[in-house]
Structure formats: C-alpha cells, structure tokens
Amino acid sequence: MKTRKNELDVDFIGGTGPLTKEEEKRISEVIKMLKSKKSSTSKPTRKLTTKKKVTA
C-alpha cells in the first residue's frame, strides 16, 4: 500500500472571492453541454427483438 508523501493543509478550495456573473454563466453552459451530450449518448444501442411463442 502506498503512503502519502506530502500532506496538504487546505482550508478551502477555489479562489479568494465569489464567482463573477460571467464565470457562473460559463460554468452553467459547460454543465448543460455535458448533460445534453450524456443524454444523447445514453440511448440503447442494441436492437429490440420479439420472442416468438413455441407451441407444442
């Protein structure tokens, strides 16, 4: 098992101040793009087949 070489002392992640309106808008656009890309690629790719009943 690996051990950590450097332990970071971090109180917060991000910049020093709140996001600007422009930054919020760009982040929202990226999230919308990723969601639309994910929903368009998650469609089933295999064909649906119908099972035929076997009569004896």
CORTAJO-V576443 format. One record per residue. OMEGA is omega in whole degrees, 0 to 359 (999 if undefined). D_LAST is the distance of its C-alpha to the last C-alpha in Angstrom with 2 decimals. Layout:
OMEGA	D_LAST
OMEGA	D_LAST
This chain:
180	61.00
174	63.23
180	66.04
179	67.39
182	70.55
176	71.85
183	71.32
176	71.86
186	73.60
178	72.09
181	72.71
178	70.83
178	68.72
182	69.74
183	72.94
182	76.06
179	75.42
180	72.76
175	70.75
180	72.26
180	70.52
179	69.92
178	68.29
181	66.05
180	65.00
178	64.20
178	62.13
179	60.19
180	59.51
180	58.22
178	55.88
180	54.53
180	54.01
179	52.13
180	49.89
178	49.10
181	48.41
182	46.12
180	44.12
180	43.70
183	42.45
178	40.03
180	37.44
184	33.99
181	33.89
182	30.24
176	27.91
179	25.40
177	21.87
180	18.98
178	15.62
179	12.68
177	9.61
179	6.43
183	3.76
999	0.00
